[in-house]
Amino acid sequence: MANAMPLNSSARSAIPADLQQLISVDYRALKDSPTATALKSQIMDSQEPLKQAESALRGVGINPDKDIDALTVASFRTAKGGVKTVFVASGPFNMKAALKKLALQKVKPTKYRTSNYYPMDGGFVMVFLDDNTLMFSDPSSVKLALDARDGEILNVDTNTTMASMISSVDSAPFWSVLDQQGTQNVMRSALGDAAKIADYETVKKRVMGSYYTMDFTGGVNFDLTVVTSDSITAGTLSMMMKAVIMYKKSSATPVEKAAMEKATADSDGDKFMFHFKDSDAQFQSLMHSPLFAAVSR
């Protein structure tokens, strides 16, 4: 399976600096893998905003299954403490043809500085970042993203931790980066009782962020990396996760037991790494387990 195209500069420049999570899915990879398709369906069923996003695209004549190469979802924190989300679709759709169609339908744009955004179904609006990149969401979220692109607020490239993690994973078919707070919560869930026994409340302060990738070539490869402040913290997380793996092998559900036989935990410098590989059939059983939900937020 070919690598996905890295997040393009038009999309990247429109992501605000205080990024909470970024998820990107290569739709071309989904077409080649029944497991990837099943995973997408599970995510769509659990994430109402993603359902709305695909519905909004269909409403303007863009078929996600045919016209999109990749869909990226960016959630970011605002100055007032809330969380906003924007969607970025890239693909071979024709911007000029789309705008001509909107004009024939007498759909009028709203101007925001140098950009024009257009209404979509579900209260969304859309704006073309370039000929092959479309950003859409509710109007306030789109405006904040355009503020980042236009230099009115900082964009994600000024957030060195998140920017570095994005560059580490953005050629994978399915990937995500998560900020410090989100990673702390994910690790607490994944470690379960081990987090209570060990001094996780102290360790978590040195957890900086995380990223994971999934590849569907020859089965399923899942790789989670947690970035910490030092090698001692990474080693501690590795030790704690190894304890979880041993415990799961003896007490978890049959599906999770089988998965743990193929899971590894290790550390390298300031990074903790969790790796899992399995067949398509076994992974489709694991997808619905609490363990997978914890590590693949």
C-alpha contacts under 8 A as a table, 3 or more apart, distances in Angstrom:
res1	aa1	res2	aa2	distance
1	M	29	A	7.13
1	M	216	F	7.69
1	M	217	T	5.90
2	A	29	A	7.99
3	N	171	S	5.64
3	N	172	A	5.80
3	N	173	P	6.29
4	A	26	D	6.20
4	A	29	A	7.94
4	A	170	D	7.52
4	A	171	S	4.79
4	A	172	A	5.49
4	A	173	P	5.16
5	M	8	N	7.82
5	M	170	D	7.46
5	M	171	S	5.54
6	P	170	D	4.89
6	P	171	S	4.78
7	L	11	A	6.68
7	L	12	R	6.42
7	L	170	D	6.09
7	L	171	S	7.81
8	N	11	A	5.55
8	N	12	R	6.16
9	S	12	R	4.98
9	S	13	S	5.93
10	S	13	S	5.53
10	S	14	A	6.74
10	S	129	L	5.93
10	S	130	D	6.80
10	S	133	T	7.37
11	A	14	A	5.42
11	A	15	I	6.94
11	A	88	V	6.77
11	A	129	L	7.11
11	A	133	T	7.16
11	A	135	M	7.90
12	R	15	I	5.58
12	R	156	V	7.21
12	R	157	D	7.76
13	S	16	P	7.93
13	S	148	A	6.74
13	S	149	R	4.91
13	S	155	N	6.09
13	S	156	V	7.15
13	S	157	D	7.43
14	A	145	A	4.85
14	A	146	L	5.81
14	A	147	D	7.60
14	A	148	A	5.26
14	A	149	R	4.28
14	A	155	N	6.62
15	I	19	L	7.45
15	I	74	A	7.04
15	I	145	A	5.66
15	I	148	A	6.33
15	I	149	R	7.30
15	I	155	N	5.54
15	I	156	V	5.62
16	P	19	L	6.24
16	P	76	F	6.68
16	P	144	L	7.41
16	P	145	A	6.07
16	P	148	A	5.31
16	P	153	I	7.26
16	P	154	L	6.06
16	P	155	N	4.16
16	P	156	V	5.24
17	A	76	F	7.73
17	A	148	A	7.84
17	A	154	L	5.40
17	A	155	N	4.24
17	A	156	V	3.79
17	A	157	D	6.96
17	A	158	T	6.33
17	A	159	N	5.62
18	D	76	F	5.57
18	D	77	R	5.51
18	D	78	T	7.37
18	D	155	N	7.91
18	D	156	V	7.00
18	D	159	N	7.43
19	L	22	L	7.44
19	L	74	A	7.28
19	L	75	S	6.17
19	L	76	F	4.19
19	L	77	R	6.34
19	L	156	V	6.80
19	L	162	M	7.45
19	L	179	D	6.94
20	Q	74	A	7.70
20	Q	75	S	5.44
20	Q	76	F	4.81
20	Q	77	R	6.43
20	Q	178	L	5.96
20	Q	179	D	5.14
20	Q	182	G	7.24
21	Q	74	A	5.95
21	Q	75	S	5.25
21	Q	76	F	6.88
21	Q	176	S	7.05
21	Q	177	V	5.58
21	Q	178	L	4.53
21	Q	179	D	6.28
21	Q	182	G	7.99
22	L	72	T	7.02
22	L	73	V	5.65
22	L	74	A	4.54
22	L	75	S	6.38
22	L	176	S	5.41
22	L	177	V	5.31
22	L	178	L	6.75
23	I	72	T	5.61
23	I	73	V	5.17
23	I	74	A	6.63
23	I	174	F	7.70
23	I	175	W	5.84
23	I	176	S	4.29
23	I	177	V	6.72
24	S	70	A	6.94
24	S	71	L	5.76
24	S	72	T	4.20
24	S	73	V	6.32
24	S	170	D	7.89
24	S	173	P	7.89
24	S	174	F	5.84
24	S	175	W	5.48
24	S	176	S	6.34
25	V	70	A	5.55
25	V	71	L	5.45
25	V	72	T	6.40
25	V	173	P	6.16
25	V	174	F	4.74
25	V	175	W	6.81
26	D	29	A	5.48
26	D	30	L	6.76
26	D	69	D	5.98
26	D	70	A	4.40
26	D	71	L	6.74
26	D	173	P	4.99
26	D	174	F	6.17
27	Y	30	L	5.03
27	Y	31	K	6.65
27	Y	64	P	7.99
27	Y	65	D	7.04
27	Y	68	I	6.66
27	Y	69	D	5.31
27	Y	70	A	5.32
27	Y	71	L	7.32
28	R	31	K	5.43
28	R	32	D	7.10
28	R	69	D	5.81
28	R	70	A	7.50
29	A	32	D	5.42
29	A	33	S	6.74
29	A	36	A	7.53
29	A	173	P	6.08
29	A	216	F	7.86
30	L	33	S	5.40
30	L	34	P	7.32
30	L	36	A	5.05
30	L	37	T	5.27
30	L	40	K	7.92
31	K	34	P	7.49
31	K	36	A	7.89
31	K	37	T	6.98
33	S	36	A	5.17
33	S	37	T	6.31
33	S	216	F	6.59
34	P	37	T	5.01
34	P	38	A	6.12
35	T	38	A	5.00
35	T	39	L	6.13
35	T	216	F	7.55
35	T	280	D	5.83
35	T	281	A	7.81
35	T	283	F	7.71
35	T	284	Q	6.39
36	A	39	L	5.00
36	A	40	K	6.17
36	A	216	F	6.86
37	T	40	K	5.10
37	T	41	S	6.28
38	A	41	S	5.07
38	A	42	Q	6.29
38	A	284	Q	7.45
39	L	42	Q	5.09
39	L	43	I	6.23
39	L	284	Q	7.80
39	L	287	M	7.33
40	K	43	I	5.10
40	K	44	M	6.02
41	S	44	M	5.02
41	S	45	D	6.11
42	Q	45	D	5.14
42	Q	46	S	6.40
43	I	46	S	5.21
43	I	47	Q	5.95
44	M	47	Q	5.20
44	M	48	E	6.88
44	M	50	L	5.94
44	M	51	K	5.84
45	D	48	E	7.03
45	D	51	K	7.67
47	Q	50	L	5.58
47	Q	51	K	6.80
48	E	51	K	5.10
48	E	52	Q	6.30
49	P	52	Q	5.00
49	P	53	A	6.11
50	L	53	A	4.89
50	L	54	E	6.33
51	K	54	E	5.40
51	K	55	S	6.18
52	Q	55	S	5.00
52	Q	56	A	6.02
52	Q	122	G	6.95
53	A	56	A	5.14
53	A	57	L	6.36
53	A	87	F	7.31
53	A	137	S	7.74
54	E	57	L	5.13
54	E	58	R	6.31
54	E	64	P	6.53
55	S	58	R	5.16
55	S	59	G	6.24
55	S	121	D	7.52
56	A	59	G	5.00
56	A	60	V	6.80
56	A	120	M	5.88
56	A	121	D	5.04
56	A	122	G	6.58
56	A	124	F	7.18
57	L	60	V	5.46
57	L	61	G	6.58
57	L	62	I	5.15
57	L	63	N	6.78
57	L	64	P	7.06
57	L	120	M	7.83
58	R	61	G	5.01
58	R	62	I	4.93
58	R	63	N	5.43
58	R	64	P	7.26
59	G	62	I	7.29
59	G	120	M	6.85
59	G	121	D	6.16
60	V	120	M	6.83
62	I	67	D	6.06
62	I	68	I	7.91
62	I	93	F	7.55
63	N	66	K	5.42
63	N	67	D	5.35
63	N	68	I	7.28
64	P	67	D	5.50
64	P	68	I	5.16
65	D	68	I	6.52
67	D	91	G	6.01
67	D	92	P	6.21
67	D	93	F	6.00
68	I	71	L	7.22
68	I	89	A	6.48
68	I	90	S	5.81
68	I	91	G	4.42
68	I	92	P	6.87
68	I	93	F	7.52
69	D	89	A	7.61
69	D	90	S	5.75
69	D	91	G	4.66
69	D	92	P	7.55
70	A	89	A	5.89
70	A	90	S	5.45
70	A	91	G	6.80
71	L	87	F	7.02
71	L	88	V	5.73
71	L	89	A	4.59
71	L	90	S	6.57
72	T	87	F	5.74
72	T	88	V	5.04
72	T	89	A	6.43
73	V	85	T	6.96
73	V	86	V	6.02
73	V	87	F	4.72
73	V	88	V	6.48
74	A	85	T	5.51
74	A	86	V	5.42
74	A	87	F	6.42
75	S	83	V	6.53
75	S	84	K	5.57
75	S	85	T	4.29
75	S	86	V	6.65
76	F	83	V	5.48
76	F	84	K	5.45
76	F	85	T	6.38
77	R	81	G	6.14
77	R	82	G	5.64
77	R	83	V	4.44
77	R	84	K	6.32
78	T	81	G	5.29
78	T	82	G	5.32
78	T	83	V	6.00
78	T	84	K	7.03
79	A	82	G	7.48
84	K	141	S	5.75
85	T	137	S	7.00
85	T	141	S	6.33
86	V	135	M	6.94
86	V	136	F	6.04
86	V	137	S	5.12
86	V	138	D	7.86
86	V	141	S	6.26
86	V	142	V	6.55
86	V	145	A	7.62
87	F	135	M	5.61
87	F	136	F	5.38
87	F	137	S	6.23
88	V	133	T	6.86
88	V	134	L	5.65
88	V	135	M	4.40
88	V	136	F	6.54
89	A	133	T	5.79
89	A	134	L	5.19
89	A	135	M	6.36
90	S	132	N	5.53
90	S	133	T	4.47
90	S	134	L	6.31
91	G	132	N	5.47
91	G	133	T	6.79
92	P	132	N	5.94
93	F	98	A	7.97
93	F	131	D	7.94
93	F	132	N	6.17
94	N	97	A	5.35
94	N	98	A	6.14
94	N	131	D	6.68
94	N	132	N	6.92
95	M	98	A	5.08
95	M	99	L	6.12
95	M	128	F	7.23
95	M	130	D	7.94
95	M	131	D	5.18
95	M	132	N	6.81
96	K	99	L	5.20
96	K	100	K	6.09
96	K	131	D	7.74
97	A	100	K	5.05
97	A	101	K	6.17
98	A	101	K	5.10
98	A	102	L	6.31
99	L	102	L	5.04
99	L	103	A	6.20
100	K	103	A	5.05
100	K	104	L	6.25
101	K	104	L	5.14
101	K	105	Q	6.30
102	L	105	Q	5.04
102	L	106	K	6.24
102	L	107	V	5.24
102	L	108	K	7.68
103	A	106	K	4.84
103	A	107	V	5.68
103	A	108	K	7.07
104	L	107	V	7.58
107	V	118	Y	7.38
107	V	119	P	7.79
108	K	118	Y	6.85
109	P	116	N	5.57
109	P	117	Y	5.34
109	P	118	Y	4.76
109	P	119	P	7.46
110	T	116	N	5.50
110	T	117	Y	5.40
110	T	118	Y	6.48
111	K	114	T	7.00
111	K	115	S	5.75
111	K	116	N	4.55
111	K	117	Y	6.53
112	Y	115	S	5.20
112	Y	116	N	6.14
112	Y	117	Y	7.52
112	Y	143	K	7.59
115	S	127	V	7.33
116	N	127	V	6.34
117	Y	125	V	6.14
117	Y	126	M	5.25
117	Y	127	V	4.57
117	Y	128	F	7.78
118	Y	125	V	5.25
118	Y	126	M	5.25
118	Y	127	V	6.57
119	P	123	G	7.25
119	P	124	F	6.15
119	P	125	V	4.36
119	P	126	M	6.47
120	M	123	G	6.37
120	M	124	F	5.01
120	M	125	V	5.17
120	M	126	M	6.81
121	D	124	F	6.00
123	G	138	D	6.19
124	F	136	F	6.46
124	F	137	S	4.83
124	F	138	D	4.52
124	F	139	P	6.65
125	V	136	F	5.47
125	V	137	S	5.71
125	V	138	D	5.93
125	V	139	P	5.92
125	V	142	V	7.56
126	M	134	L	6.78
126	M	135	M	5.61
126	M	136	F	4.15
126	M	137	S	6.78
126	M	142	V	7.77
127	V	134	L	5.85
127	V	135	M	5.41
127	V	136	F	6.34
128	F	131	D	6.80
128	F	132	N	7.68
128	F	133	T	5.87
128	F	134	L	4.50
128	F	135	M	6.23
129	L	132	N	7.81
129	L	133	T	5.42
129	L	134	L	5.85
129	L	135	M	6.77
130	D	133	T	5.23
130	D	134	L	7.31
135	M	142	V	7.45
136	F	142	V	6.42
137	S	141	S	6.25
137	S	142	V	5.89
138	D	141	S	5.57
138	D	142	V	6.34
139	P	142	V	5.18
139	P	143	K	6.14
140	S	143	K	5.17
140	S	144	L	6.38
141	S	144	L	5.22
141	S	145	A	6.34
142	V	145	A	5.08
142	V	146	L	6.18
143	K	146	L	5.03
143	K	147	D	6.08
144	L	147	D	4.88
144	L	148	A	6.39
145	A	148	A	5.10
145	A	149	R	6.37
146	L	149	R	4.93
146	L	150	D	6.01
147	D	150	D	5.15
147	D	151	G	6.11
147	D	152	E	4.85
147	D	153	I	5.69
148	A	151	G	5.28
148	A	152	E	5.89
148	A	153	I	4.86
148	A	154	L	5.53
148	A	155	N	4.92
149	R	152	E	7.70
149	R	155	N	6.83
150	D	153	I	7.80
151	G	154	L	6.35
151	G	155	N	7.57
154	L	158	T	6.53
155	N	158	T	5.96
155	N	159	N	7.53
156	V	159	N	5.17
156	V	160	T	7.87
156	V	162	M	7.02
156	V	163	A	6.16
157	D	160	T	6.49
157	D	162	M	7.85
157	D	163	A	5.31
158	T	163	A	7.47
159	N	162	M	5.65
159	N	163	A	5.90
160	T	163	A	5.08
160	T	164	S	5.91
161	T	164	S	5.38
161	T	165	M	6.36
161	T	208	M	7.71
161	T	209	G	7.52
162	M	165	M	5.12
162	M	166	I	6.17
162	M	177	V	7.31
162	M	178	L	7.91
162	M	179	D	7.11
162	M	209	G	7.62
163	A	166	I	5.18
163	A	167	S	6.36
164	S	167	S	5.23
164	S	168	S	6.38
165	M	168	S	5.03
165	M	169	V	6.68
165	M	177	V	6.64
165	M	210	S	7.47
165	M	211	Y	6.60
166	I	169	V	5.51
166	I	170	D	5.67
166	I	177	V	6.56
166	I	211	Y	7.98
167	S	170	D	5.72
169	V	172	A	5.80
169	V	175	W	6.47
169	V	176	S	7.84
169	V	211	Y	7.45
169	V	212	Y	7.49
169	V	213	T	6.65
170	D	175	W	6.80
172	A	175	W	6.13
172	A	213	T	6.24
172	A	214	M	7.04
172	A	215	D	6.88
173	P	213	T	7.62
173	P	214	M	6.71
173	P	215	D	6.10
174	F	213	T	5.71
174	F	214	M	5.18
174	F	215	D	6.77
175	W	211	Y	7.32
175	W	212	Y	5.61
175	W	213	T	4.33
175	W	214	M	6.29
176	S	211	Y	5.49
176	S	212	Y	5.48
176	S	213	T	6.66
177	V	209	G	7.62
177	V	210	S	5.78
177	V	211	Y	4.21
177	V	212	Y	6.66
178	L	182	G	5.95
178	L	183	T	6.03
178	L	209	G	5.78
178	L	210	S	5.28
178	L	211	Y	6.11
179	D	182	G	5.44
179	D	183	T	6.03
179	D	208	M	7.05
179	D	209	G	4.67
179	D	210	S	6.69
180	Q	183	T	5.15
180	Q	184	Q	6.13
180	Q	207	V	6.36
180	Q	208	M	4.73
180	Q	209	G	4.35
180	Q	210	S	7.54
181	Q	184	Q	5.18
181	Q	185	N	6.46
181	Q	209	G	7.74
182	G	185	N	5.23
182	G	186	V	6.21
182	G	209	G	7.71
183	T	186	V	4.95
183	T	187	M	6.06
183	T	207	V	7.35
183	T	208	M	7.65
183	T	209	G	5.54
183	T	210	S	5.99
183	T	226	V	7.67
184	Q	187	M	5.36
184	Q	188	R	6.26
184	Q	204	K	5.77
184	Q	207	V	6.63
184	Q	209	G	7.94
185	N	188	R	5.16
185	N	189	S	6.34
186	V	189	S	5.20
186	V	190	A	6.10
186	V	294	A	5.97
186	V	295	V	6.27
186	V	297	R	7.09
187	M	190	A	4.95
187	M	191	L	5.88
187	M	294	A	7.80
187	M	295	V	7.39
188	R	191	L	5.33
188	R	192	G	6.14
188	R	195	A	5.98
188	R	200	Y	7.69
189	S	192	G	5.24
189	S	294	A	5.69
189	S	295	V	7.92
190	A	291	L	6.63
190	A	294	A	5.21
190	A	295	V	5.93
191	L	194	A	5.32
191	L	195	A	5.42
191	L	240	M	7.12
191	L	241	M	6.35
191	L	244	V	6.32
192	G	195	A	5.72
192	G	196	K	7.39
192	G	244	V	7.89
193	D	196	K	5.14
193	D	197	I	6.44
194	A	197	I	5.11
194	A	198	A	6.02
194	A	240	M	6.48
194	A	243	A	7.45
194	A	244	V	6.73
195	A	198	A	5.38
195	A	199	D	6.86
195	A	200	Y	5.17
195	A	240	M	7.77
196	K	199	D	6.97
196	K	200	Y	6.86
198	A	240	M	7.73
199	D	202	T	5.67
199	D	203	V	6.48
200	Y	203	V	4.80
200	Y	204	K	5.76
201	E	204	K	5.48
201	E	205	K	7.07
202	T	205	K	5.86
202	T	206	R	7.77
203	V	206	R	5.70
203	V	207	V	7.08
203	V	233	T	6.42
203	V	236	T	8.00
204	K	207	V	5.09
205	K	208	M	7.92
206	R	228	T	5.59
206	R	229	S	5.30
206	R	230	D	7.63
206	R	233	T	6.81
207	V	226	V	7.25
207	V	227	V	6.31
207	V	228	T	4.41
207	V	229	S	6.48
207	V	233	T	7.75
208	M	226	V	7.58
208	M	227	V	5.49
208	M	228	T	5.08
208	M	229	S	6.64
209	G	226	V	5.98
209	G	227	V	5.35
209	G	228	T	7.16
210	S	224	L	7.27
210	S	225	T	5.56
210	S	226	V	4.24
210	S	227	V	5.65
211	Y	224	L	5.88
211	Y	225	T	5.43
211	Y	226	V	6.62
212	Y	222	F	7.17
212	Y	223	D	5.38
212	Y	224	L	4.23
212	Y	225	T	6.12
212	Y	296	S	7.55
213	T	221	N	7.96
213	T	222	F	5.92
213	T	223	D	5.40
213	T	224	L	6.74
214	M	220	V	6.94
214	M	221	N	5.54
214	M	222	F	4.69
214	M	223	D	6.60
215	D	220	V	5.81
215	D	221	N	5.15
215	D	222	F	6.79
216	F	219	G	5.50
216	F	220	V	4.65
216	F	221	N	6.47
217	T	220	V	6.58
217	T	221	N	7.80
218	G	279	S	7.54
219	G	277	K	7.24
219	G	278	D	5.83
219	G	279	S	4.42
219	G	280	D	4.93
220	V	277	K	5.53
220	V	278	D	5.48
220	V	279	S	6.11
220	V	280	D	6.14
220	V	283	F	6.99
221	N	275	H	7.51
221	N	276	F	5.93
221	N	277	K	4.55
221	N	278	D	6.93
222	F	275	H	5.81
222	F	276	F	5.11
222	F	277	K	6.26
223	D	273	M	7.18
223	D	274	F	5.88
223	D	275	H	4.64
223	D	276	F	6.51
224	L	273	M	5.68
224	L	274	F	5.08
224	L	275	H	6.41
224	L	295	V	7.73
225	T	271	K	6.44
225	T	272	F	5.65
225	T	273	M	4.53
225	T	274	F	6.48
226	V	234	A	7.80
226	V	271	K	5.60
226	V	272	F	5.04
226	V	273	M	6.40
227	V	234	A	7.67
227	V	270	D	6.22
227	V	271	K	4.77
227	V	272	F	6.61
228	T	231	S	7.53
228	T	233	T	6.42
228	T	234	A	6.10
228	T	270	D	5.29
228	T	271	K	5.93
228	T	272	F	7.58
229	S	233	T	7.10
229	S	270	D	6.09
230	D	233	T	5.63
230	D	234	A	6.60
230	D	269	G	7.04
230	D	270	D	4.60
230	D	271	K	7.99
231	S	234	A	5.04
231	S	235	G	6.02
231	S	267	S	7.77
231	S	268	D	7.31
231	S	269	G	4.75
231	S	270	D	4.22
231	S	271	K	7.08
232	I	235	G	5.09
232	I	236	T	6.11
232	I	270	D	7.56
233	T	236	T	5.01
233	T	237	L	6.26
233	T	270	D	7.24
234	A	237	L	5.23
234	A	238	S	6.24
234	A	267	S	5.69
234	A	268	D	7.47
234	A	269	G	7.18
234	A	270	D	5.44
234	A	271	K	5.36
234	A	272	F	4.74
235	G	238	S	5.01
235	G	239	M	6.21
235	G	266	D	7.38
235	G	267	S	5.54
235	G	268	D	7.99
235	G	272	F	6.87
236	T	239	M	5.10
236	T	240	M	6.20
237	L	240	M	5.05
237	L	241	M	6.09
237	L	272	F	6.52
238	S	241	M	5.17
238	S	242	K	6.10
238	S	265	A	5.53
238	S	266	D	5.16
238	S	267	S	6.00
238	S	272	F	6.01
238	S	273	M	7.36
239	M	242	K	5.15
239	M	243	A	6.41
239	M	265	A	7.89
239	M	266	D	7.91
240	M	243	A	5.16
240	M	244	V	6.45
241	M	244	V	4.86
241	M	245	I	6.18
241	M	265	A	6.35
242	K	245	I	5.03
242	K	246	M	6.26
242	K	264	T	7.56
242	K	265	A	5.96
243	A	246	M	5.16
243	A	247	Y	6.17
244	V	247	Y	5.05
244	V	248	K	6.02
245	I	248	K	5.11
245	I	249	K	6.18
245	I	260	M	5.82
245	I	263	A	7.52
246	M	249	K	5.22
246	M	250	S	6.86
246	M	260	M	7.91
247	Y	250	S	5.49
247	Y	251	S	6.14
247	Y	252	A	7.66
248	K	251	S	5.15
248	K	252	A	4.70
248	K	256	E	6.98
248	K	257	K	5.94
248	K	260	M	6.76
249	K	252	A	6.35
249	K	256	E	7.60
249	K	257	K	4.65
249	K	258	A	7.56
249	K	260	M	5.99
249	K	261	E	7.04
250	S	257	K	7.10
251	S	257	K	7.61
252	A	255	V	7.91
252	A	256	E	5.78
252	A	257	K	5.64
253	T	256	E	5.24
253	T	257	K	6.04
254	P	257	K	5.02
254	P	258	A	6.24
255	V	258	A	5.32
255	V	259	A	6.35
255	V	282	Q	7.75
255	V	285	S	6.76
255	V	286	L	6.13
256	E	259	A	4.91
256	E	260	M	6.12
256	E	286	L	6.70
256	E	289	S	7.38
256	E	291	L	7.40
257	K	260	M	5.21
257	K	261	E	6.61
258	A	261	E	5.39
258	A	262	K	7.21
259	A	262	K	5.44
259	A	263	A	6.46
259	A	276	F	7.61
259	A	278	D	7.41
259	A	282	Q	7.99
259	A	286	L	7.42
260	M	263	A	4.86
260	M	264	T	7.94
262	K	276	F	5.89
262	K	277	K	6.14
262	K	278	D	7.01
263	A	274	F	7.21
263	A	275	H	5.63
263	A	276	F	4.51
263	A	277	K	7.03
264	T	274	F	5.73
264	T	275	H	5.24
264	T	276	F	6.59
265	A	272	F	7.51
265	A	273	M	5.71
265	A	274	F	4.56
265	A	275	H	6.53
266	D	272	F	6.00
266	D	273	M	5.31
266	D	274	F	6.62
267	S	270	D	7.37
267	S	271	K	5.60
267	S	272	F	4.36
267	S	273	M	5.71
268	D	271	K	5.31
268	D	272	F	6.54
268	D	273	M	7.75
278	D	282	Q	6.33
278	D	283	F	6.02
279	S	282	Q	5.38
279	S	283	F	6.09
280	D	283	F	5.23
280	D	284	Q	6.22
281	A	284	Q	5.35
281	A	285	S	6.78
282	Q	285	S	5.29
282	Q	286	L	6.45
283	F	286	L	4.86
283	F	287	M	6.11
284	Q	287	M	5.29
284	Q	288	H	7.66
285	S	288	H	6.41
285	S	289	S	7.69
286	L	289	S	5.33
286	L	292	F	6.67
287	M	292	F	5.91
287	M	293	A	7.46
288	H	292	F	7.12
288	H	293	A	7.37
289	S	292	F	5.58
289	S	293	A	6.49
290	P	293	A	5.00
290	P	294	A	6.14
291	L	294	A	5.20
291	L	295	V	6.57
292	F	295	V	5.44
292	F	296	S	5.93
293	A	296	S	5.51
293	A	297	R	6.13
294	A	297	R	6.14
